[in-house]
């Protein structure tokens, strides 16, 4: 493992490196990110130009406009509360391991073990889902630009592989500019979202009414016979529509994963985390409302399975349709690039503490301070997770939504463990410069309950054909999120009780613990 030289009298240890040493680690990753760059990576991963476009159909089919116009701000508020709880923790413990490090430190090694694996599978899934969504929109763009491009599902998967590989290469060889690209991504998302909103406001000849946008309900899920007033709609169908918000506003733990590369991390990472949620929530709501007001051809959107591209194609001229798709595709590309950065740092940090098989390989950094092997291994894992999409046959893209569900459940379950442990610590917790004060109890319990609820909903079948015993049951329609998450949890549980509990001790120090200074002698 590459190391940095020990500080000398000529090269003093700065506050960030000193705090990292107190937490047990050498400064191996290059600390050159500004506070804005730290905010930028989470803002880019949340990416309203990605999630709002790619998972719009999930909300449209499961609730319709009300699942978006009312569901987005409601769920965003809960996510912001979760963000506040995590911001307090990253301020106290600014390490690349982030989520699992907090769990192991506030609890026991077993807490860190399960948190780390949940967080890692969540980050792999969110990277895979973002890049697959980007490939879908790139496929649509190529179909619009070139008559000979068929835009098939296999072409989408091929583009997905290419995009995933490009993001790996950018993270490996673009170490000098990756933080600059994160900053560019922020401005692309801001300007791009504003441009899309203006296009959807000014270009269409007609718009939907306020009544449609804020009161109309759809049930295209296949559950509940299409009814929008029964118990099945309110307690099953509509909550499934909230996956749009819960998935879009995720990945904000990236602020923690790059905290070892951020200057003034104890404050900057905490502020970057909650601000990325807040600004994304406001911008995303405005963007989605523009979608709904432009959604005048309801039949065309329903025939496309709720795909957001049908809104743009039916409401805009060919030129502006292409412009909107290209803006979104580039934003999604930036998002996937940031996802690989966050995912690889988590893989590196978890391997540094010897939790991942082959940890010596994944915890290496090259002379530029880049965890190359972790980048390669994590991107390959994302490819494997998305292989079922090869067997998707039209209709609602169940395989894509399954990967989305894996991302949401994995990440949010990894959040619930340290938040609960912080609640359990109470006044024994030593906060950093950014703290919730006495409000941590109320906000922490709200976060725990919300995560528990959504973790149940998002392992449920997305379409009736995915329900075992249904006459139309098909394995290609199964939401394999519970299989993926359950398989990971079962595997790591068996591994823990069979072996890991004997040797996994949580975070391992890579610096010697400083000897306490001797007490001054008593005056004689």
N, C-alpha and C positions, 0 to 999 in steps of 0.2 A: 504494500500500500504506500502510495506516495505521501510524503510528509513535508511540512514546512519547517524551516529552520527555527530553532528556539529563539525567543526574543533576547536581545542583548541590550547592553547599555546604549549602543548606538541605534538599536532597533527596538524601541519600547513596545510593549503590548498595549493596544488601544482598548477602550472600554468594551467594545463588542467582543474582541478576542478574549479579554479577561473574563467576561460573563460566560462565554462559551467554555472556557477552561474550568470555571466554577461548576458548570454542568457536566464536565468530564471529557470534553473533546478538544482536540487540536484544531486550529484553523486550517483546514485542508482545501475547502472550496474557496474560490476567489471572492472576496467581499467587495464588490464594485457596484452593486445595485443601489440605486437611490430609493427613497421612500415612494416616489411616484412609480418607479419600475416595479416595486413590490405590489403596489395597488394594481398596476397594469396587468400583471400576470393573472390575478384572480378575475379582474374585469374581463380579460380576454377569454378566460376559460368559461366564465358564465355566458358570455357572448350572446347577446340578444339577437344577433344576426345568425346565430346557429339554432339554438333551442326554439325560439319563437317560430322559425320557419319549418324546422324538421319535425317537431312534435305538435304542431298546431292541430293536425288531424285527430290526435288523441282527445283533445278537449272538444273539438267540433263534434265528433261522433258520440262523445260521452258527456252530454249536457248542452252542447251548442253554445251560442253566444254568452249565456249567463255563466258558463264554466270559465269563460275568459274575462269578460268585463268585470264580474264580481269575484270570481275565483282567484284571478291573478293577484289583486291587491291583498285579499284575505290571507292567502298562503304566503305571500311575500312578507307579510308582517310576522308570521310565525318563523320564517326562515331568518329574518333579521334578528329576532330574539335568540335563535340558535347561534347566529354570528356574534352577537354580543358576548355570549357565554364563552365561545372559542377565542374571541379577541382577548378576554381577560387571561386566558391560559397561555396564549402565545406571548403575551407581554411578560408573564412570569417565567416562561420556559421557551426562549427563542432558539429552537433547534430544528434541524432538517427532518428529524424523525417526527417532530410535531405530535400528532395525535397519539400514536402508540407510546411515545416517550412520556407524555403526560400521564397516560393510564398506568404505565409501569411505575412511575415515580410516586403518584398519589395512591396507588393501590399496591398490587403485588405483581410479580413477573407474569402470572397467568393472565392478568388484565391486559398487560402490554402485548402478550402473545396473540390473543384473539383480536384485540383492537388493530394491531399491525396488519394481520392477514385480511381483515375486513376492509381496512383502508386501502390496502394494496390492490385487492381484487376490484374495489370500487373505482380506483384510479385507472386501472387497466381497462375496465368497462367503459368509463366515461371517455377515454381516449379513442377506443374502438368505435363507440357510437357517434362521436363527433366526426371522425374521419369517414365513417360510412355515410353519415348525413351529407358531408361535403362532397363525397363521390356521387351521391344521388343528385345533388344540385349541379355538379359539374357535368354529369351525364345529360341532365336536362338542358344545360347551356349548349353543349355540343350538338344536341339534337336540334336546337333552335338555330344554330349557326351553320350547320352542315347538313345538307339534305341526305347524304349517304350514311349518316350516323343513326343507327336504329334505336339506341337508348335502351338496350335490353338489361335484364337483371344481372346477367353474367358480365356485361360491360361495366355495370356499376361496381361489381365486386373487383374486377380488374383495376378500375380506377382507384378503389379503396386501397388495394395493395400498393399501388404506386404512390399515393398520397402518404400512406403510413411510412413507407420507405423514405420519402423526401423529408418528412418531419424528423425521422431518426437522423438522417444525414445533416440536416440543418443544426440539430442540437449537438451533434458530434463535432462538426467542422466550423460552426458559426459561433464559437464561444466568445469571440471578440465583439460580436454585434447582437447577440441574442437579447440582451437587455434593451438595446436600441429598438429592435424589432418589436419587443413588448410595448414600448412607448408608441411606436407607429401604429400598432394594433389598436390602442385606445382611441387614437384620433380617427382611424378608419371606422371603428364602430360608432363613434359619435357622429361623424360626418355622414357615414353611410346610412345609419338609421334615420337621421334627419332628412336625407335625400329621398329615402323610400317613403317616409311619411308625406313629404311634400308632393311626390309623384302621385301617391294614392289619394291625396286631397284635391289636387289640381287637374289631373289628367282625365279621370273617368267622367262621363257625362251625367251619371246618376250615382246616388249614394243611398245606403240604407238609412232608415229613420232611427232616432234615439230609442224608440220603443223596441225595435228589432234588436239593437245592440245590447240593451240593458234588461230586456224581459224575455226574449225568445229562447225557447228550450228545444233541443233536439235529442232524440235517442236513436242513434243509428248503430248502437252497439250489438243489437240482436237479442239483448237481455230485456225481459219485461215486455215483450211484444210491442216495442216501440212507444210505450206509454211514457209520459213525462210528468205525471202527477202522483204515481203510486210510490209505495215504500221502496220498491226495487230501484226506481230512478233516484230518489233522494239519498238512499243509504248504500247503493252499490254503484250505479252507473255514473252519477255526478262525481263522486270521489275519485273514480278512475280518471276522469277528465282533469283532475288536479295534477296529474303526472306532468302535464305541460309545464307548470310553474315549478314543481318540485325538482324536475330534471334540469330545466334551464338554469335556475339559480342554484347551482351546485359547483363543487370544485374550488370553492373559495378558501379551502384549507391550503391551497397553493402558497398563500402568504406565509404560512408556517414552514412549508417545505423549502422555501428559498430564503428563510430568515437568516441562515448562516452565510448567505451571500449579500445580505442587506445591511447597509450602514444605519446605525441607530435602531436596530431591529426591535428592541423592547417596546418602543413607541410606534415606529413606522409600520411594523408588521401588523400590530393590533389595529391601527387606524386603517391600513390598507384593506384588512379583512372586512370590517363592517361597512366601510364606505363602498367597496366593490358591490356588496349586496344592495345597499340603498340606491345607488345611482343606477344599477341595472334594473331594479324593481320599477323605478320611475320611468326610465327610458323604455323598458320593455312594455309597460302598460300603454304608453302613448303609441308605440309601434303596433301593438295588437289591436288597439281600438281603431287605428287606421285600416288594418286588415278587415275588421268587421264592417266598418262603414262602406268599404269597397266591395264587400261580398254580396253583390246584387244578383248573381246567377247561382242561386242556391242549388238548383238541380245539377248543374255542372260540377259544383264542389262536392256534392254528395256522390255523384258518379265516380269522382276521382278519389273516393275514400277519405274526403276531408283534407286532401293534400293542399297546402297553401298555394302551390304553384297554379292551381286552378283558379284562384282568386285573381292573380295577376294576369293570367292568360285571357280570362273572360272580361276583365275590367279595363285592361290597358291596350294600347297600340303595340304592335310587334316590337317597335324600337324600345319603348319604355318597359315592356315585359322582359326583354333581354337585359336591360340596364339593371332592373331590380334583382334578377337572378344572379347576374355577375357580381353585384355588390354583396349579396348574401354569400356567394361561393367564396369570394376572397376573404370575407370576415370569418367564415368557417375554417378556412385554411389557417388563418392566424390563430384561431381558437385551438385547433388540433396541435399546432406547433407548441403552444403554451402547455397543453395537456401533457405532451411528451416530456417537457421540462419538469413539471411537477411530479409526474409518475416516476421518472428516473431518479429524482432526488429521494423520493420515498423508498424506492427499491434499494438505492445506495445506502441510505441510513439504516434500514432494517437489516440489510446484509452486514453492515458495519458492526451490528450487535449480534451477528451470527445466527439470525433466525431463519434465513433463506438457504435452502440447499445450494451448495456451491458458493457459499458466502464470500470466500476469498476472491473468486472471480468477479462477483457483482460489486464488491466494495472497493475495487481498485479505481483510482483516478489517474488520468494521464498527466503529463507535465503541464498541461494547461488547466488543471483542476477540473476536468470534465469526467464524469463517471461513464465512460464509453460503453463498457460491458453491460451496465445496468440499463442504458438506453436501448441497446440491441435486444437484450433479453425481454424487457418489458413490452417493446413493440411487437415482438414475435408472439408474446402471450395474448396481446390484443387481437392479432390476426387469428389465432386459434379459437378464441372466444366467439368470433364473428362467423366462423365457418358455416353454421346452420343457415345463414342468409343465402348461401348458394342454392339451397333447396326451396326457397320461397317461390310460390307460384301466384303472382298477382294479388289483387285485393289489398286488404290492410297489411302492412309490412310487420307481421307479428314478430319475426326474428329480430328486427330492428328495435321494436318496443321492448322485447325481452332483454336485450342488451342494455337498453335505457333503464329498465327496472333493476337489473343487476347493479348498475352504476349508482342509482339512487339508494337502494337498500344497503349496499356495501358501505358507501360513504356515510350515510346517516346513522347506521348502526355503529360504525366506528366512532361517530361523534358522541353518541349517547353514553358510552362507557366513561370517558373522562369527565363529561358534564355531571354524571351521577356521582362519580368519585369526588369531584370538587364539592358537591353538595354534602357528601358524607364527611368530608374533612372539616367543614365549617370554619371556625376561627383559627384552626391549625394551618390553614392555607396562607402562604406568604405571597401577597399579590405583587405584581410588577408595577411600573409607572402608570399603566392604564388599567383601571379596576372598576368593577361594578359597585363596589361598596356593599351596603346591606341589601341592595336590590338583587343580589345574586340568587337568593332563595326563590323568590317569585319567578324570575326569568328562567332559572335552571329547571324548576319543576314544569313550567309550561313547555320548555324545550324537550324534556324527557317524554312527556305525554304525547306531544305532537309526533315525535319520531317513532314512538311505539305504534301509534295509529297508522301512519303511512307505511310502515314496514309490513303491516298485515295486508293492507289493500294492494300493494304492488307486487305481491306474489300470487294474487288471484288471477283466474283466467281473464284474458282480454276480450275474447270472442267466444260464443257458445261452442264452436267447433273445437275449442281447446279444453272443453270439460269432459273428462273421462265418463263414458256411458252415454254421451250424446250420440244420436243416430248419425250425425255428420262429423263425428270425431275424426281428427287428423293430427298426426304428430307434428306436421308442419305448422299447425295453428296453436300449438302448446306454448304457453308462457314458460320458458325454461329458466326463469329467474330463480324459483325455489330450488330447482335441480342444481343450478350453478352455485347459488349461495349455500344451500344445504350441503352440497357435496364438499365445498371448501370447509365449512364449519365442522362437518363430520371428519374430514381428513385431518384437519389441524387438531381436533379434539383427540382423535386416536393417537396422533403423533405426540401430542402433549403428554397424555397419560402413559404412553408406552416408552417415551424416551426424553422429550424436550424438558419435562419438569425436573429432570436430573441435571441438566446442564445449562438451560436458558435462565439466566439470572437477571434479564432485563438489560437496560443500557449498560454497556461496558465502557469504562473510562479509557481514553487514549492519551491522557496526560496524567502525570503523577499528582496525587492530592497533596496540596501544599501542607507542609508541617506547620502546626500552630506556633505563633511567636511565643517565646518564653515570657513568663510573667516577670515584671520588673521586681528587682530585689527589694525587700523591706529595708527602709533606712535603719541603720544601727543606732 
